[in-house]
Amino acid sequence: MSVTDERIAKMQPFGSGRWDRAAAGSLPPGPRWPTLLQSIALIRFRHQFVPAMHKRYGDVFTVRVMPNGQPLVLFTRPEHAKEIFAGDPEVFHAGKANAILGPIMGEHSLLLQDSLEHRRARKLLMPAFNGAALRGYESVVTALAEEECAGWVPGQPFRSLDRMNALTLEVILRVVFGVTDESRLARLRPLVSRTVDVSPVVLLGWGYPVLRRFGPWKATVDNQRRLDEVMFAEIAERRAAPDLHERTDVLSTLLSVEDDEQLSDLELRDQLVTLLLAGHETTATALAWTLYELGRDRAQLARTRKAALADDKEHLEAVLKESMRLHPVIPMVVRHLEQSATVGGWQLPRGANIGPSILLSHARADNHPDPETFRPERFLEGEVATNTWIPFGGGVRRCIGAGFSLMEGAAVLREVLSRFEVSLPAGSRDFPRVRNITSVPRHGARIVVQPA
């Protein structure tokens, strides 16, 4: 059995943990549908299902997920999010709650670790995302954004999501691996893209190992094997590189730590895949939605173009943040209870998964007045309260790449808007579509550009 097969075989899907069934009566209300239907609704139709459950059951409700009906309790108020983010990390485990990502990212992924393992991995990764490192990466982002814009054809509609995916993939490959050799990039691009594009059906099917021999599940496993081969080869070669300590990419940074802190090849693989996936599609989707919203609002476009020409990073970040608020890429932030705990006045059983719903938190009028309006000024005028905007989570588990994502997004917007006016094709409208654990523009956020 290969390393890839061993990793996939022992990873457990979301909802597979043990929970205290005797305490199930204390759970908040929720639908009584069969677990399979609730799981499909949550993963595949979340943008309709979650708001409907909120409307019916209120600010706290329970959903049952496959394969054994484990409860997922969703919260919607900022005070509840604060309780969860401030909870004891030895009780509120994020790693176990992210188990659905295990077969792809691996058990050593920062997203799947808890306690001492998580603190160790986060400590090792932090230097790659501090202020000095981000300033160094910005020149890479700018150069790649310039190259991307040079290929755009004025007056011809195109899917901005596709172009932003291509750009952010290139950025993350350069930043994480420091790879510039075109032949290696050509091998990595399709493998990473297919990994990102895993369907909700495949994610649901991880609970049933027999499926991994058939159809889309087998194709996913085969792609993982090929990606692992490339990853391990790159790690081995980099370990032997004579200029290792002079390089600034994330892989070289991780390999340059003290011997007693060094990660194994398998740990490196899992952390690198996590950074590749988490740092690629989420930022690309936020940028695509941003260009879409600017294309349908001439006043906001004019203000944002002015900020781009002045290199006003605060304004550009506010525009990106408002896009993330209006169009959440990730639907929720989840924790797994290692012990029973009280949240929002509810005594919740050990083994339950709980968390704030990003979809609902971002859409509440009492959190964000006039929530359906794209208005970046709300972030510049100080009206966005703590724990009401949570695309990167919160507390000690806040996304380590949050600063990188905002830096990258602002840099890309600066380069695009300093060159182009943006509009939408006639009659164009877009809506969210669930791709895996993320949501993307159903029609690719089509735009048209004209020279400024």
C-alpha angles and dihedrals in degrees: 000000000000124000088254093053092048092051094049094043095057099041116103124215127240110280095026098107127104118262137183102265091178088068095047091107090070094060121113115259123275144152120309094213120131113281092246092057093046091050093050091047092049097047103032105027101027096136091063101028101050096049090046091053090047091052092049103039105025135232096335124039141155130236124189117224138196144302101021106008096262111178122249111194114200123202127194109184125090093232089057091049089051091053092050096045091047093047121120105276088217088063102029101056116191096182096062090044089058094053092121086074094052101095090055105033099032134234093280093057114127087234092057100043128094139185118358094356092055094047091050094049093045091050091053094047098045097081089059090059104038123117096269092050092049091052089053093049093050092074089054091051092048094050093048092046090053090052091048094050091049089067097053117110113220115234095016116111115232140170106263090196091064093050094044090049090052092047098046091045089055091048095050093046090053095043097043099037104017086223116160099158106113096213091057093045089051090056094046100046100068093040093054092042092053090047091054092047096061108143126234088246091062092048092052091048096059088087089069112057094193089069091064089079094059144064119317093000092057091045090053092051092047091051090050091054092053093046091050092052091055093043096051091046091052092048092050093049093046093051088061096043112125092215095048096123093049095056123094103199118115096252092053091045091054092047092051097062123110115290094247090055099043119127121234120244090259092050090048091050092053095047093046094049089049091053092045094053101035093045097046118047098031095057092041091054093047090051093048092052090046093055089046093052093046089049091059097044115059094185094053090045091054092050093046094047088052089052091048093052090048092045089236098173094181092059093043091051090049090055091050092047092051089052089052090049096049095041110031112202094196117043103211148357111237135199128185116221113231088183134018112278141179117239125169089353093304120120101219125198127246111266097030120129114228138173150136117281109236090196092058099035091055093047100049113115091211089057097040117016113227089011097186092060121093101231116153090181089080087074093048095047097054097245097124105095125210115277094017095091108048113155090133096043119234148249121037089335096057109139110278090213097054093107092046092050093052092044092050094045094049092047092051092048090050092054095043097045096043087062106032147041109222128214138157126253113257112284093006118157129162138198135186120274124192111239102170121312087337135070122225135180107284093221096034096258094275116211141171123221132202127187111269 
